Amino acid sequence: VSTATEGVGQGGSISVIADAIDVSGASNITQQFSTLAAVSRGAGNSGNITINSRTLKVSDGADVSVSSFGNGKSGELDVRASESIELIGASAIEGTGIFSRSGLFAATEGTQDGGSLTVSTRRLLVKDGARISASTRGKGESNISGGRGGNLDINASDTLELNGIGRVILTNSNNQTETRTFPSGLFALSGEDRPNNLSTRDATGAGGNLEISTGLLNIRDGAELSVSAGGSGTAGRLQVQAQSVKLQNGAIRGATVVGTGANTTLQIRDSLQLRGNSQISTVAGSN
């Protein structure tokens, strides 16, 4: 299900109200993954997406996304599930180089700002390479920097679990295979590698902020929570408010290459546990 604008007009919005929503998988015939998407490829702004449900599950490479690939603004993505949200897996279409990570996404590749991404639920699970991401990717044009990435706001009143790494096997035209891995997690990014020849270092826009409110934050088995700027833009702010935070081979990261930012604040009412090879870090430089 998608809406798009390719000119100067405003793209349409999508509103879904249901008890249980399940978006999953891909078609080998069309070689496309299942999606709810609002897209701008021109000067017009993309529409918004609003979801209200009891449960939401997005899996096997499917996604829900608002994005701008032209000079319009990205819309906003607002997801509310009274009971739970599960985002699971990354997947590739067999015999091709086409892959996708399951998740919720708000992105801009032009000079206009990306939309905000808001999630509210009791229990949020992101695992096996899935992610929630708000990003700016563009190089900018005519001495105008890329648009600012949208803010990512997460409210999971009971638990927020980030768990594991996803793996996909890609096949190129010479029948050679390549394995790629993706950490599960929550990301506010300035810079992201894309198949349209955009690299992480190309981004010039400022990354958005990442704010989390939850009872228990559990990050494990290679998953991460991250704000970063891989190009010349600044990274956003990372703020966590939680009753307890547990890391088991997990990471909370802030990173910049050229720009500033990535300030990280943890407000924890009860306990903080780091076990295994867990890290809480901020890094600046060309590492």
Disulfide bonds with the S-S distance in Angstrom:
none
